[in-house]
Structures are given as structure tokens and as C-alpha cells.
Amino acid sequence: MFVDGEKSDLVADAYIVERTHDNDLWHIHGLAAGDHTIRLVTTDAADPRSKGRKIEISKAVVYQVK
């Protein structure tokens, strides 16, 4: 994963057993106010049981500190 062009180790291999689902949650703290870019990249480094490379994003939640 990259945040604003910088590599981040927040997201790692997340193998999920067939016919199940899992919610991988991650948080980034301390970002300056304003727009940010997040880029997720699949690689060949995968769990040996994995049969594919799929990323599914169902939603993103942004909190603002007041």
C-alpha cells in the first residue's frame, strides 16, 4: 500500500479460506488536513494456498478531529 506516494506496511497478505469472508481493517493517524491518495497494489508474494489476487473495497470511513 502507498499513502501519498510513500510505501506503507499497514496492509499485508490477507489469505481468506474459501466460502468465507474477513474484514481487514486498518487505520492511518496523523495525516495533515487535505486530500490524500491511497494506492493498493497486488504482488506475487502470496500465501501458497491462494488461487488469485483480488482486492475488494466495500467502504472507507474518514474521521475528522475537531
C-alpha positions in Angstrom: 0.0 0.0 0.0 1.1 3.5 -0.7 -0.2 6.6 1.0 0.5 9.9 -0.8 3.3 8.1 -2.8 5.1 6.7 0.3 5.2 2.9 0.9 3.3 1.8 3.9 3.4 -1.7 5.6 -0.1 -1.3 7.0 -1.7 -3.8 4.6 -0.1 -7.2 4.2 -1.1 -10.6 2.8 -4.6 -11.5 4.0 -5.4 -15.0 2.9 -9.0 -15.9 3.5 -10.3 -19.5 3.4 -12.8 -20.3 0.6 -16.5 -19.6 1.1 -15.8 -17.2 4.0 -15.1 -13.5 4.3 -12.9 -11.4 6.5 -12.9 -7.7 7.2 -9.3 -6.4 7.2 -9.4 -3.0 8.9 -6.5 -0.6 9.0 -6.1 3.0 10.3 -3.8 5.8 9.4 -3.3 8.5 12.0 -1.5 11.9 11.9 -2.3 12.9 8.3 -2.3 16.6 7.6 -5.7 18.1 6.6 -6.5 17.9 2.9 -6.7 15.4 0.1 -4.7 12.1 0.3 -4.2 9.3 -2.2 -4.1 5.6 -1.3 -2.9 3.0 -3.8 -3.3 -0.7 -3.2 -1.0 -3.0 -5.2 -1.2 -6.8 -5.6 2.1 -8.6 -5.8 3.3 -12.2 -6.4 4.1 -12.6 -2.7 1.0 -14.5 -1.6 0.0 -17.3 0.7 0.7 -20.6 -1.1 -2.9 -21.6 -0.6 -4.1 -18.6 -2.5 -5.6 -19.0 -6.0 -5.8 -15.4 -7.1 -5.2 -11.8 -6.4 -8.4 -9.9 -5.6 -8.9 -6.6 -3.7 -12.4 -5.7 -2.7 -13.2 -2.3 -1.0 -16.6 -2.1 0.4 -16.3 1.3 2.1 -13.9 3.8 3.6 -14.6 5.8 6.7 -12.9 9.2 7.3 -13.0 10.7 10.7 -12.2 14.4 11.3 -10.8 15.6 14.6 -12.4 18.7 15.9 
